[in-house]
Amino acid sequence: MCLAFPGKIISIHKKKAQVDFNGEIREIDLSLLDAKKGDYIIANAGFAIKKVPENEAIETLKLLKHEI
Amino acid sequence: MKSEQLFFKYSFPCAQVLLDQKKIDKKTYQKLKKLFEQNKTPDKEFLEKTFKSAFRRLKSIAKKQNKSYWDKQVIQNYFLLQHNKFIDNGDGDYAKAPESFKKICKVYKVKVLDIEDNILTVNSKITPKVLHNLDKVQIKDTVTIHLGFAVQVI
């Protein structure tokens, strides 16, 4: 399944965010969109590419955990 | 453009997903990313080993058309037409995926509204800004986008 992993923004400093991807914290660039702490995003190659609704993010995380 | 280059331009954006799902390791991902950034292409064998589900679908399409799955037209049609249908039809558990996650995985044709370094502003509601490393792209061009990347000028 080619489903993107959503991450939750923990903190933001300028255009860089610390994002929690299923327990793994990664630094993500926010140049492509406006997002705030607590938002769920999909990232690609270090850039946040889309904000996703929290309920859909949680649902997808459940699906992916089941999958892996 | 060679067929493996065309395939790689469309499929590279999926490499992040494969890494997140542990279907490829970090070393493979880094190799792919480096090649992509340098505008280079892995060989066919490496691509087939890495993007297994894309090739599963490509092979079934090519077989029906009695063509090679490395035929450039087969690959182009796959990414421009059939790829989104596979998502809509719920192939490989897509059926269970929430709407915004399905939308971001699809390939779209969009117009370029603005260009700033490696970022394009495009007329897409799903990803209004995308990354690009296209050689020649101008405002008003039509480009295809996939998972936050501009892939090809059409």
Backbone of each chain as ProteinMPNN parsed JSONL, in Angstrom:
{"seq_chain_A": "MCLAFPGKIISIHKKKAQVDFNGEIREIDLSLLDAKKGDYIIANAGFAIKKVPENEAIETLKLLKHEI", "coords_chain_A": {"N_chain_A": [[0.848, -1.198, 0.0], [0.541, 2.167, -0.889], [0.536, 4.349, 1.034], [0.872, 7.535, 2.451], [2.766, 8.452, 5.335], [1.459, 10.153, 8.082], [2.542, 12.966, 10.085], [2.877, 14.578, 13.33], [3.031, 17.961, 14.236], [5.319, 19.122, 16.563], [6.826, 21.286, 17.45], [7.692, 24.598, 16.255], [10.176, 26.464, 14.626], [10.889, 29.348, 13.115], [10.851, 28.536, 9.759], [11.12, 25.865, 10.134], [10.114, 22.726, 11.369], [9.695, 20.518, 14.157], [8.761, 17.283, 13.861], [6.635, 14.627, 14.733], [6.771, 11.425, 13.677], [5.133, 8.749, 14.077], [6.492, 8.268, 16.504], [9.112, 8.719, 15.754], [11.213, 11.477, 15.601], [11.47, 14.079, 13.303], [13.101, 16.72, 11.448], [11.324, 19.072, 9.638], [10.764, 20.998, 6.737], [8.818, 23.925, 6.378], [8.228, 25.466, 4.151], [6.436, 25.171, 2.023], [3.849, 25.377, 2.929], [1.426, 26.795, 5.301], [1.481, 26.031, 8.662], [0.614, 24.981, 11.986], [1.599, 24.352, 15.43], [0.684, 21.135, 16.523], [-0.758, 20.481, 14.272], [-1.421, 17.978, 11.76], [0.652, 16.637, 9.269], [1.655, 15.681, 5.897], [4.756, 14.653, 4.739], [7.415, 15.044, 2.344], [10.571, 14.16, 1.217], [11.748, 15.777, 3.181], [10.198, 18.071, 3.213], [7.128, 19.569, 4.257], [4.201, 18.71, 2.651], [1.457, 18.643, 2.62], [-1.33, 19.548, 4.68], [-3.285, 17.532, 6.832], [-6.56, 16.466, 7.922], [-7.092, 15.87, 11.418], [-8.618, 13.592, 12.217], [-8.489, 11.957, 9.941], [-5.762, 11.534, 9.781], [-5.231, 10.058, 12.117], [-6.779, 7.808, 11.624], [-5.431, 6.801, 9.387], [-2.909, 6.263, 10.482], [-3.584, 4.155, 12.144], [-4.327, 2.241, 10.223], [-1.86, 1.912, 8.933], [-0.199, 0.951, 10.969], [-1.296, -1.482, 11.352], [-0.659, -2.597, 8.994], [2.171, -2.732, 8.827]], "CA_chain_A": [[0.0, 0.0, 0.0], [1.369, 3.366, -1.039], [-0.089, 5.403, 1.826], [1.866, 8.396, 3.1], [2.747, 8.47, 6.792], [1.285, 11.5, 8.614], [3.294, 13.311, 11.294], [2.265, 15.659, 14.106], [4.005, 19.018, 14.53], [5.539, 19.295, 17.998], [7.259, 22.668, 17.651], [8.107, 25.283, 15.026], [11.092, 27.59, 14.761], [10.905, 29.95, 11.773], [10.146, 27.665, 8.805], [11.485, 24.474, 10.406], [9.28, 22.13, 12.417], [9.99, 19.192, 14.683], [7.53, 16.529, 13.582], [6.616, 13.258, 15.27], [6.245, 10.405, 12.763], [5.01, 7.452, 14.75], [7.531, 8.128, 17.522], [10.406, 9.188, 15.258], [11.155, 12.928, 15.406], [12.255, 14.544, 12.152], [12.964, 18.142, 11.134], [10.608, 19.217, 8.368], [10.685, 22.361, 6.218], [7.42, 24.337, 6.175], [8.18, 26.502, 3.102], [5.354, 24.977, 1.047], [2.516, 25.621, 3.491], [1.32, 27.351, 6.651], [0.991, 25.038, 9.613], [0.893, 25.354, 13.372], [1.838, 23.267, 16.376], [-0.482, 20.26, 16.694], [-1.29, 20.061, 12.969], [-0.88, 16.769, 11.132], [1.1, 16.916, 7.892], [2.354, 14.649, 5.12], [6.019, 15.238, 4.29], [8.167, 14.304, 1.327], [11.946, 14.642, 1.045], [12.063, 16.822, 4.156], [9.254, 19.194, 3.115], [5.709, 19.295, 4.477], [3.535, 18.974, 1.372], [0.016, 18.832, 2.81], [-1.943, 19.38, 5.991], [-4.408, 16.586, 6.766], [-7.41, 16.533, 9.107], [-6.629, 14.995, 12.504], [-9.305, 12.286, 12.224], [-7.97, 11.142, 8.832], [-4.385, 11.169, 10.135], [-5.295, 8.993, 13.129], [-7.301, 6.629, 10.93], [-4.354, 6.277, 8.532], [-1.885, 5.685, 11.356], [-4.098, 2.838, 12.56], [-4.208, 1.359, 9.051], [-0.448, 1.638, 8.651], [0.336, 0.11, 12.042], [-1.836, -2.796, 11.075], [-0.004, -3.038, 7.756], [3.615, -2.974, 8.96]], "C_chain_A": [[0.881, 1.244, 0.0], [0.746, 4.529, -0.278], [0.985, 6.211, 2.548], [1.668, 8.383, 4.622], [2.511, 9.895, 7.298], [2.144, 11.725, 9.867], [2.629, 14.477, 12.006], [3.336, 16.685, 14.477], [4.097, 19.252, 16.034], [5.951, 20.738, 18.296], [7.707, 23.256, 16.316], [9.084, 26.396, 15.379], [11.335, 28.143, 13.365], [10.182, 29.007, 10.803], [10.501, 26.188, 9.005], [10.634, 23.926, 11.559], [9.875, 20.809, 12.891], [8.699, 18.397, 14.568], [7.676, 15.087, 14.054], [5.961, 12.317, 14.251], [6.251, 9.068, 13.491], [6.162, 7.208, 15.743], [8.92, 8.581, 17.082], [10.304, 10.689, 14.961], [12.061, 13.328, 14.242], [12.067, 16.051, 11.967], [12.384, 18.283, 9.733], [10.507, 20.701, 7.994], [9.221, 22.723, 5.922], [7.262, 25.393, 5.07], [6.978, 26.38, 2.157], [3.972, 25.281, 1.609], [2.584, 26.285, 4.86], [0.772, 26.277, 7.564], [1.35, 25.506, 11.015], [1.122, 24.114, 14.224], [0.562, 22.437, 16.55], [-1.088, 19.789, 15.382], [-0.654, 18.74, 12.526], [-0.507, 17.099, 9.687], [1.631, 15.639, 7.231], [3.617, 15.317, 4.588], [6.641, 14.381, 3.204], [9.528, 14.956, 1.159], [12.261, 15.829, 1.958], [11.164, 18.042, 4.125], [7.839, 18.731, 3.477], [4.994, 19.638, 3.183], [2.03, 19.178, 1.531], [-0.392, 18.672, 4.266], [-3.081, 18.389, 5.844], [-5.251, 16.7, 8.039], [-6.976, 15.495, 10.147], [-7.298, 13.615, 12.448], [-8.791, 11.359, 11.119], [-6.539, 10.674, 9.123], [-4.381, 9.987, 11.106], [-5.773, 7.678, 12.497], [-6.203, 5.971, 10.084], [-3.251, 5.633, 9.354], [-2.296, 4.291, 11.829], [-3.944, 1.817, 11.435], [-2.759, 0.936, 8.829], [0.174, 0.746, 9.715], [-0.087, -1.34, 11.835], [-1.052, -3.453, 9.943], [1.44, -3.485, 7.98], [3.927, -4.198, 9.818]], "O_chain_A": [[1.829, 1.359, 0.776], [0.46, 5.574, -0.863], [1.887, 5.653, 3.173], [0.543, 8.312, 5.116], [3.301, 10.781, 6.971], [2.432, 10.786, 10.61], [1.913, 15.267, 11.391], [4.408, 16.33, 14.968], [3.099, 19.539, 16.695], [5.489, 21.338, 19.267], [8.051, 22.535, 15.38], [8.853, 27.172, 16.306], [11.928, 27.467, 12.525], [9.006, 28.709, 11.011], [10.213, 25.357, 8.144], [10.461, 24.583, 12.586], [10.483, 20.076, 12.111], [7.668, 18.791, 15.112], [8.686, 14.425, 13.813], [4.76, 12.399, 13.996], [7.255, 8.357, 13.509], [6.724, 6.116, 15.816], [9.801, 8.801, 17.913], [9.449, 11.129, 14.191], [13.24, 12.976, 14.194], [11.01, 16.595, 12.287], [12.882, 17.694, 8.774], [10.201, 21.545, 8.837], [8.486, 21.949, 5.308], [6.276, 26.129, 5.054], [6.553, 27.37, 1.56], [3.017, 25.429, 0.847], [3.637, 26.338, 5.495], [-0.269, 25.681, 7.285], [2.26, 26.312, 11.209], [0.874, 22.986, 13.798], [-0.523, 22.996, 16.708], [-1.843, 18.817, 15.36], [0.487, 18.431, 12.87], [-1.263, 17.76, 8.976], [1.998, 14.671, 7.897], [3.557, 16.421, 4.046], [6.432, 13.169, 3.142], [9.622, 16.17, 0.979], [12.952, 16.766, 1.558], [11.343, 18.959, 4.927], [7.402, 17.655, 3.069], [5.157, 20.743, 2.664], [1.394, 19.808, 0.686], [0.106, 17.808, 4.987], [-3.778, 18.402, 4.83], [-4.721, 16.994, 9.111], [-6.551, 14.392, 9.804], [-6.632, 12.593, 12.611], [-8.668, 10.149, 11.313], [-6.153, 9.564, 8.758], [-3.62, 9.034, 10.934], [-5.256, 6.6, 12.788], [-6.065, 4.748, 10.067], [-2.718, 4.588, 8.981], [-1.477, 3.376, 11.905], [-3.498, 0.69, 11.652], [-2.467, -0.232, 8.574], [0.987, -0.123, 9.398], [0.661, -2.279, 12.107], [-0.816, -4.661, 9.927], [1.887, -4.48, 7.409], [5.095, -4.529, 10.021]]}, "seq_chain_B": "MKSEQLFFKYSFPCAQVLLDQKKIDKKTYQKLKKLFEQNKTPDKEFLEKTFKSAFRRLKSIAKKQNKSYWDKQVIQNYFLLQHNKFIDNGDGDYAKAPESFKKICKVYKVKVLDIEDNILTVNSKITPKVLHNLDKVQIKDTVTIHLGFAVQVI", "coords_chain_B": {"N_chain_B": [[13.806, 11.333, -23.785], [14.693, 8.578, -21.777], [12.978, 5.435, -21.107], [13.345, 4.452, -18.481], [14.081, 6.744, -17.15], [11.802, 8.32, -17.344], [10.032, 6.722, -15.876], [11.278, 6.853, -13.348], [11.121, 9.586, -12.676], [8.407, 9.894, -12.157], [8.008, 8.004, -10.148], [9.804, 8.459, -8.037], [8.809, 10.324, -6.029], [7.295, 8.568, -4.45], [9.138, 7.155, -3.013], [9.708, 8.073, -0.454], [7.436, 7.258, 0.932], [7.689, 4.494, 0.736], [9.985, 4.154, 2.247], [9.107, 5.081, 4.773], [7.3, 3.094, 5.318], [8.93, 1.027, 5.669], [9.559, -0.561, 3.498], [11.617, -0.157, 1.855], [15.138, 0.305, 2.601], [17.06, 2.801, 4.505], [19.437, 3.329, 3.177], [18.935, 2.639, 0.52], [16.955, 4.544, -0.006], [18.407, 6.956, 0.284], [20.199, 6.683, -1.813], [18.449, 6.769, -4.014], [17.425, 9.346, -3.7], [19.659, 10.968, -4.011], [20.373, 10.414, -6.668], [18.073, 11.377, -7.929], [18.186, 14.112, -7.323], [20.453, 14.783, -8.709], [19.601, 14.562, -11.213], [19.877, 12.06, -12.368], [19.437, 8.548, -13.244], [18.444, 5.427, -11.839], [19.366, 1.964, -12.697], [17.342, -0.352, -14.685], [16.864, -2.805, -13.384], [17.281, -2.196, -10.665], [15.238, -0.334, -10.27], [12.962, -1.946, -10.689], [13.168, -3.679, -8.556], [12.806, -1.967, -6.449], [10.387, -0.457, -6.749], [8.003, -2.198, -6.462], [5.111, -2.572, -6.478], [4.227, -0.755, -8.399], [5.338, -1.854, -10.694], [4.056, -4.298, -10.739], [1.489, -3.497, -11.469], [2.054, -2.186, -13.895], [3.004, -4.316, -15.438], [0.714, -5.898, -15.711], [-0.918, -4.226, -17.208], [0.626, -3.843, -19.537], [0.71, -6.411, -20.542], [-1.928, -6.88, -21.344], [-2.015, -5.134, -23.488], [-0.26, -6.251, -25.104], [2.412, -5.411, -25.074], [5.76, -4.379, -24.124], [6.534, -3.959, -20.667], [8.318, -1.99, -20.22], [7.955, -0.248, -22.223], [7.818, 3.034, -23.349], [5.468, 4.469, -23.859], [3.591, 2.919, -22.557], [4.343, 3.293, -19.897], [4.041, 6.085, -19.654], [1.249, 6.348, -20.133], [0.33, 4.85, -18.002], [1.037, 6.391, -15.698], [-0.254, 8.807, -16.301], [-2.912, 8.132, -16.701], [-3.95, 5.456, -15.813], [-2.938, 5.042, -13.209], [-4.256, 6.736, -11.285], [-6.767, 5.604, -11.43], [-6.362, 3.078, -10.358], [-6.019, 3.795, -7.714], [-8.526, 4.954, -7.138], [-10.09, 2.675, -7.465], [-9.428, 1.23, -5.302], [-7.172, -0.419, -5.19], [-4.728, -2.55, -3.727], [-5.462, -2.13, -0.994], [-6.154, 0.566, -0.969], [-8.752, 1.265, -0.735], [-9.472, 1.462, 1.915], [-8.267, 3.746, 2.708], [-8.271, 7.125, 3.96], [-9.869, 10.026, 2.418], [-8.206, 12.411, 1.881], [-5.697, 11.323, 1.884], [-5.72, 9.576, -0.219], [-6.057, 11.352, -2.293], [-3.652, 12.833, -2.351], [-1.858, 11.004, -3.307], [-2.365, 10.789, -5.955], [-1.774, 11.506, -9.495], [-1.65, 14.652, -11.036], [-2.579, 17.025, -13.6], [-1.494, 20.29, -13.817], [-1.486, 23.95, -13.847], [1.305, 26.183, -14.027], [1.742, 28.83, -11.832], [3.511, 30.465, -10.543], [7.061, 30.812, -10.035], [9.664, 30.051, -7.892], [12.845, 29.684, -7.077], [13.336, 26.395, -6.113], [10.679, 25.908, -5.89], [7.368, 25.598, -7.052], [4.403, 27.457, -7.62], [1.207, 26.303, -8.096], [-1.973, 25.708, -9.832], [-3.509, 24.033, -7.929], [-5.691, 22.589, -5.601], [-5.031, 20.713, -3.829], [-2.207, 20.453, -3.46], [-0.966, 23.405, -3.396], [1.588, 24.412, -3.559], [4.559, 23.074, -4.862], [7.548, 21.008, -5.004], [10.329, 21.284, -7.272], [12.616, 20.118, -9.82], [12.869, 20.715, -12.453], [14.202, 21.136, -15.727], [13.539, 23.047, -17.767], [11.127, 25.231, -17.149], [8.257, 27.262, -17.239], [6.187, 30.062, -16.274], [2.718, 29.557, -16.691], [3.056, 27.15, -18.013], [1.96, 23.737, -18.382], [2.154, 21.267, -16.001], [2.823, 17.973, -14.637], [1.977, 16.735, -11.419], [2.981, 14.954, -8.452], [2.582, 13.672, -5.333], [3.552, 16.08, -4.052], [5.645, 16.834, -5.692], [6.76, 18.389, -8.725], [6.618, 16.798, -11.799], [6.847, 16.563, -14.652], [6.942, 18.561, -17.597], [4.193, 19.157, -19.594]], "CA_chain_B": [[13.925, 10.777, -22.437], [14.621, 7.117, -21.731], [11.811, 4.973, -20.347], [13.616, 4.336, -17.044], [14.096, 8.096, -16.593], [10.396, 8.705, -17.211], [9.485, 5.982, -14.74], [11.874, 7.333, -12.103], [10.601, 10.919, -12.377], [7.081, 9.749, -11.554], [7.959, 7.112, -8.982], [10.636, 8.904, -6.921], [8.054, 10.861, -4.89], [6.794, 7.465, -3.625], [10.228, 6.518, -2.259], [9.539, 8.46, 0.955], [6.393, 6.396, 1.477], [8.265, 3.144, 0.857], [10.913, 4.211, 3.383], [8.307, 5.178, 6.005], [6.651, 1.8, 5.557], [10.029, 0.058, 5.795], [9.624, -1.452, 2.337], [13.01, 0.005, 1.41], [15.937, 0.792, 3.732], [17.529, 4.184, 4.392], [20.514, 3.38, 2.191], [18.278, 2.661, -0.796], [16.285, 5.846, -0.153], [19.432, 7.988, 0.07], [20.716, 6.481, -3.176], [17.428, 7.264, -4.94], [17.298, 10.803, -3.54], [20.855, 11.566, -4.587], [20.235, 10.3, -8.125], [16.991, 12.268, -8.351], [18.672, 15.491, -7.229], [21.474, 14.996, -9.744], [18.955, 14.299, -12.504], [20.33, 10.771, -12.894], [18.425, 7.492, -13.164], [18.957, 4.077, -11.531], [19.118, 1.043, -13.803], [16.013, -0.971, -14.7], [16.784, -3.86, -12.373], [17.145, -1.541, -9.369], [13.899, 0.259, -10.222], [11.972, -3.018, -10.556], [13.314, -4.223, -7.209], [12.391, -0.955, -5.47], [8.978, -0.041, -6.908], [7.372, -3.474, -6.832], [3.682, -2.554, -6.817], [4.066, -0.046, -9.68], [5.651, -2.798, -11.78], [2.991, -5.303, -10.781], [0.404, -2.908, -12.259], [2.553, -1.95, -15.261], [3.081, -5.598, -16.148], [-0.625, -6.374, -16.079], [-1.393, -3.343, -18.288], [1.416, -4.106, -20.751], [0.315, -7.73, -21.041], [-3.204, -6.708, -22.056], [-1.764, -4.4, -24.737], [0.755, -7.007, -25.842], [3.606, -4.573, -25.191], [6.71, -4.519, -23.021], [6.212, -3.025, -19.577], [9.286, -0.89, -20.291], [7.566, 0.621, -23.332], [7.647, 4.39, -22.811], [4.054, 4.844, -23.945], [2.891, 2.174, -21.5], [4.669, 3.968, -18.637], [3.399, 7.41, -19.683], [-0.192, 6.16, -19.945], [0.1, 4.366, -16.643], [1.07, 7.486, -14.721], [-1.206, 9.871, -16.622], [-4.313, 7.685, -16.731], [-4.391, 4.301, -15.015], [-2.472, 5.146, -11.82], [-5.321, 7.287, -10.434], [-7.895, 4.65, -11.41], [-6.013, 2.039, -9.39], [-6.269, 4.364, -6.382], [-9.982, 5.052, -6.989], [-10.681, 1.335, -7.373], [-9.05, 0.602, -4.038], [-6.121, -1.429, -5.363], [-3.76, -2.627, -2.628], [-6.006, -1.561, 0.247], [-6.46, 1.994, -1.048], [-10.166, 1.426, -0.39], [-9.597, 1.814, 3.335], [-7.545, 4.995, 2.99], [-9.086, 8.344, 3.98], [-9.898, 10.779, 1.159], [-7.074, 13.309, 1.599], [-4.505, 10.508, 1.664], [-5.823, 9.047, -1.574], [-5.893, 12.482, -3.22], [-2.252, 13.258, -2.466], [-1.098, 9.975, -4.038], [-2.696, 10.786, -7.387], [-1.034, 12.375, -10.409], [-2.533, 15.691, -11.594], [-2.039, 18.027, -14.533], [-1.812, 21.619, -13.275], [-0.809, 25.09, -14.488], [2.285, 26.873, -13.188], [1.35, 30.218, -11.602], [4.677, 31.227, -10.096], [8.272, 29.998, -9.853], [10.624, 30.658, -6.968], [13.877, 28.667, -6.842], [12.896, 25.012, -6.351], [9.254, 25.787, -5.535], [6.383, 26.09, -8.015], [3.023, 27.638, -7.198], [0.382, 25.734, -9.163], [-3.403, 25.821, -9.54], [-4.009, 22.796, -7.329], [-6.212, 22.768, -4.247], [-4.448, 19.682, -2.973], [-0.872, 20.962, -3.11], [-0.764, 24.649, -4.153], [3.023, 24.599, -3.788], [5.263, 21.795, -5.031], [8.99, 21.079, -5.257], [10.658, 20.883, -8.644], [13.968, 20.275, -10.352], [12.691, 20.648, -13.909], [15.18, 21.937, -16.462], [12.908, 24.211, -18.392], [9.722, 25.393, -16.78], [7.874, 28.668, -17.26], [4.831, 30.372, -15.829], [1.661, 29.153, -17.646], [3.265, 25.774, -18.463], [1.213, 22.68, -17.707], [3.057, 20.236, -15.469], [2.179, 16.953, -13.826], [2.477, 16.715, -10.04], [2.778, 13.691, -7.74], [3.057, 13.699, -3.94], [4.294, 17.289, -3.704], [6.721, 17.106, -6.648], [6.458, 18.569, -10.141], [7.281, 15.672, -12.446], [7.086, 16.653, -16.092], [6.218, 19.6, -18.339], [3.373, 18.462, -20.612]], "C_chain_B": [[13.797, 9.253, -22.47], [13.45, 6.667, -20.864], [12.106, 4.852, -18.857], [13.664, 5.714, -16.369], [12.667, 8.594, -16.357], [9.779, 8.013, -15.999], [9.986, 6.564, -13.414], [11.349, 8.714, -11.708], [9.239, 10.832, -11.68], [7.109, 8.964, -10.243], [8.801, 7.608, -7.806], [9.827, 9.484, -5.751], [7.495, 9.777, -3.944], [7.877, 6.843, -2.74], [10.134, 6.835, -0.762], [8.521, 7.541, 1.635], [6.933, 4.98, 1.702], [9.229, 3.072, 2.045], [10.132, 4.218, 4.702], [7.658, 3.838, 6.351], [7.661, 0.656, 5.656], [10.059, -0.967, 4.661], [10.959, -1.295, 1.616], [13.812, 0.527, 2.603], [16.47, 2.21, 3.453], [18.592, 4.34, 3.302], [19.938, 3.467, 0.767], [17.635, 4.022, -1.048], [17.302, 6.943, -0.474], [20.014, 7.903, -1.336], [19.749, 7.074, -4.208], [17.365, 8.789, -4.911], [18.472, 11.518, -4.214], [20.779, 11.558, -6.125], [19.199, 11.282, -8.657], [17.476, 13.713, -8.38], [19.713, 15.805, -8.301], [20.921, 14.761, -11.147], [19.486, 13.031, -13.188], [19.257, 9.714, -12.65], [19.053, 6.159, -12.782], [18.696, 3.132, -12.711], [17.771, 0.323, -13.62], [15.837, -1.994, -13.58], [16.545, -3.271, -10.979], [15.741, -0.926, -9.21], [12.834, -0.812, -9.994], [11.974, -3.61, -9.144], [12.727, -3.273, -6.169], [10.891, -0.649, -5.541], [8.136, -1.231, -7.362], [5.91, -3.346, -7.243], [3.424, -1.799, -8.114], [4.33, -1.016, -10.843], [4.629, -3.925, -11.882], [1.856, -4.777, -11.667], [0.828, -2.688, -13.707], [2.573, -3.237, -16.088], [1.702, -6.073, -16.59], [-1.205, -5.522, -17.218], [-0.691, -3.684, -19.608], [1.002, -5.424, -21.405], [-0.968, -7.636, -21.869], [-2.997, -6.038, -23.408], [-0.724, -5.098, -25.602], [2.031, -6.185, -26.081], [4.547, -4.879, -24.034], [6.332, -3.542, -21.907], [7.248, -1.918, -19.449], [9.04, 0.016, -21.499], [7.228, 2.007, -22.763], [6.184, 4.838, -22.804], [3.227, 4.165, -22.851], [3.106, 2.881, -20.148], [3.979, 5.329, -18.556], [1.894, 7.288, -19.43], [-0.522, 5.692, -18.536], [0.039, 5.541, -15.667], [0.052, 8.588, -15.013], [-2.654, 9.419, -16.512], [-4.642, 6.598, -15.702], [-4.047, 4.399, -13.53], [-3.588, 5.651, -10.88], [-6.519, 6.341, -10.339], [-7.626, 3.524, -10.416], [-6.308, 2.524, -7.972], [-7.78, 4.429, -6.13], [-10.632, 3.683, -6.793], [-10.256, 0.577, -6.121], [-8.035, -0.509, -4.178], [-5.172, -1.387, -4.165], [-4.223, -1.919, -1.373], [-6.249, -0.053, 0.217], [-7.9, 2.274, -0.595], [-10.342, 1.927, 1.036], [-9.018, 3.198, 3.641], [-8.479, 6.201, 3.017], [-8.865, 9.192, 2.728], [-8.638, 11.625, 0.895], [-5.786, 12.53, 1.349], [-4.513, 9.895, 0.269], [-5.516, 10.161, -2.579], [-4.423, 12.82, -3.436], [-1.41, 12.256, -3.252], [-1.338, 10.018, -5.545], [-1.801, 11.735, -8.185], [-2.026, 13.368, -11.013], [-1.797, 16.52, -12.635], [-2.458, 19.395, -14.009], [-1.045, 22.703, -14.036], [0.149, 25.746, -13.514], [1.897, 28.345, -13.075], [2.546, 31.08, -11.22], [5.86, 30.273, -9.876], [9.219, 30.741, -8.921], [11.627, 29.583, -6.554], [13.348, 27.267, -7.139], [11.418, 24.804, -5.991], [8.365, 26.385, -6.628], [5.059, 26.32, -7.31], [2.16, 27.188, -8.367], [-1.1, 25.84, -8.805], [-3.979, 24.477, -9.078], [-4.508, 23.099, -5.93], [-5.515, 21.81, -3.289], [-3.038, 20.072, -2.523], [-0.597, 22.224, -3.937], [0.709, 24.976, -4.383], [3.703, 23.242, -3.849], [6.756, 22.036, -5.267], [9.26, 20.728, -6.715], [12.159, 20.948, -8.886], [13.922, 20.129, -11.87], [13.69, 21.572, -14.596], [14.577, 23.231, -16.989], [11.46, 24.251, -17.969], [9.436, 26.886, -16.718], [6.469, 28.83, -16.71], [3.873, 30.103, -16.997], [1.891, 27.76, -18.242], [2.309, 24.833, -17.731], [2.217, 21.618, -17.255], [2.238, 19.158, -14.769], [2.801, 17.002, -12.432], [2.114, 15.389, -9.376], [3.385, 13.817, -6.348], [3.968, 14.892, -3.631], [5.464, 17.618, -4.609], [6.149, 17.413, -8.027], [7.277, 17.535, -10.893], [7.75, 16.004, -13.859], [6.322, 17.84, -16.67], [5.487, 18.892, -19.476], [3.182, 19.364, -21.828]], "O_chain_B": [[12.898, 8.711, -23.113], [12.983, 7.409, -20.0], [11.227, 5.117, -18.037], [13.34, 5.851, -15.189], [12.361, 9.199, -15.329], [9.088, 8.642, -15.198], [9.21, 6.744, -12.476], [11.154, 8.981, -10.522], [8.952, 11.583, -10.748], [6.321, 9.233, -9.336], [8.538, 7.212, -6.67], [10.119, 9.173, -4.596], [7.253, 10.05, -2.768], [7.566, 6.087, -1.82], [10.436, 5.993, 0.085], [8.722, 7.105, 2.768], [6.664, 4.355, 2.728], [9.284, 2.068, 2.754], [10.446, 3.467, 5.626], [7.491, 3.496, 7.522], [7.294, -0.518, 5.719], [10.523, -2.093, 4.839], [11.382, -2.175, 0.867], [13.243, 1.124, 3.517], [16.352, 2.737, 2.347], [18.637, 5.351, 2.6], [20.392, 4.256, -0.061], [17.744, 4.586, -2.137], [17.094, 7.753, -1.378], [20.286, 8.923, -1.97], [20.154, 7.775, -5.135], [17.265, 9.441, -5.951], [18.298, 12.53, -4.892], [21.079, 12.554, -6.784], [19.402, 11.931, -9.683], [17.216, 14.448, -9.333], [19.839, 16.947, -8.745], [21.659, 14.76, -12.132], [19.538, 12.945, -14.415], [18.285, 9.96, -11.936], [20.087, 5.788, -13.337], [17.913, 3.447, -13.607], [17.154, 0.382, -12.557], [14.799, -2.041, -12.919], [15.723, -3.773, -10.212], [15.142, -0.998, -8.136], [11.913, -0.616, -9.202], [10.931, -3.989, -8.61], [12.214, -3.709, -5.139], [10.213, -0.59, -4.515], [7.629, -1.268, -8.483], [5.497, -3.938, -8.241], [2.508, -2.149, -8.858], [3.623, -0.992, -11.85], [4.367, -4.444, -12.967], [1.326, -5.504, -12.506], [0.067, -2.965, -14.634], [2.213, -3.248, -17.265], [1.535, -6.584, -17.698], [-1.901, -6.042, -18.089], [-1.33, -3.799, -20.654], [0.949, -5.547, -22.629], [-1.08, -8.229, -22.943], [-3.713, -6.331, -24.366], [-0.355, -4.618, -26.674], [2.643, -6.258, -27.147], [4.169, -5.558, -23.079], [5.868, -2.433, -22.175], [7.072, -0.999, -18.65], [9.817, 0.933, -21.765], [6.45, 2.127, -21.817], [5.726, 5.495, -21.87], [2.297, 4.751, -22.298], [2.171, 3.043, -19.364], [3.406, 5.685, -17.527], [1.331, 8.025, -18.62], [-1.531, 6.093, -17.955], [-0.915, 5.663, -14.898], [-0.45, 9.23, -14.091], [-3.536, 10.238, -16.255], [-5.495, 6.787, -14.835], [-4.787, 3.891, -12.687], [-3.831, 5.069, -9.823], [-7.196, 6.278, -9.314], [-8.533, 3.069, -9.719], [-6.787, 1.761, -7.133], [-8.263, 4.024, -5.073], [-11.603, 3.548, -6.049], [-10.663, -0.564, -5.902], [-8.027, -1.446, -3.38], [-4.854, -0.313, -3.655], [-3.453, -1.184, -0.753], [-6.521, 0.549, 1.256], [-8.219, 3.371, -0.135], [-11.243, 2.714, 1.326], [-9.258, 3.75, 4.714], [-9.385, 6.297, 2.189], [-7.83, 9.099, 2.069], [-8.069, 11.56, -0.195], [-4.883, 13.025, 0.675], [-3.464, 9.713, -0.351], [-4.818, 9.952, -3.571], [-3.995, 13.063, -4.564], [-0.368, 12.615, -3.801], [-0.624, 9.378, -6.317], [-1.164, 12.633, -7.635], [-3.11, 12.981, -11.451], [-0.581, 16.699, -12.574], [-3.643, 19.636, -13.781], [-0.093, 22.421, -14.764], [-0.143, 25.859, -12.323], [1.741, 29.03, -14.086], [2.592, 32.27, -11.529], [5.679, 29.094, -9.575], [9.533, 31.912, -9.137], [11.302, 28.684, -5.778], [12.956, 26.973, -8.269], [10.966, 23.674, -5.811], [8.574, 27.514, -7.071], [4.628, 25.498, -6.501], [2.354, 27.637, -9.497], [-1.455, 26.035, -7.642], [-4.818, 23.876, -9.748], [-3.836, 23.784, -5.159], [-5.425, 22.069, -2.089], [-2.725, 20.02, -1.333], [-0.061, 22.138, -5.042], [1.042, 25.73, -5.297], [3.465, 22.372, -3.011], [7.169, 23.122, -5.675], [8.51, 19.965, -7.324], [12.876, 21.721, -8.251], [14.794, 19.517, -12.486], [13.985, 22.66, -14.1], [15.038, 24.334, -16.697], [10.658, 23.412, -18.378], [10.243, 27.672, -16.22], [5.674, 27.89, -16.678], [4.193, 30.391, -18.15], [1.003, 27.237, -18.916], [1.902, 25.103, -16.601], [3.028, 21.139, -18.048], [1.102, 19.396, -14.359], [3.991, 17.274, -12.279], [1.09, 14.78, -9.685], [4.587, 14.048, -6.215], [5.026, 14.732, -3.022], [6.204, 18.566, -4.347], [5.179, 16.789, -8.457], [8.479, 17.4, -10.665], [8.901, 15.759, -14.217], [5.184, 18.097, -16.278], [6.087, 18.124, -20.228], [2.526, 18.971, -22.792]]}, "name": "protein", "num_of_chains": 2, "seq": "MCLAFPGKIISIHKKKAQVDFNGEIREIDLSLLDAKKGDYIIANAGFAIKKVPENEAIETLKLLKHEIMKSEQLFFKYSFPCAQVLLDQKKIDKKTYQKLKKLFEQNKTPDKEFLEKTFKSAFRRLKSIAKKQNKSYWDKQVIQNYFLLQHNKFIDNGDGDYAKAPESFKKICKVYKVKVLDIEDNILTVNSKITPKVLHNLDKVQIKDTVTIHLGFAVQVI"}
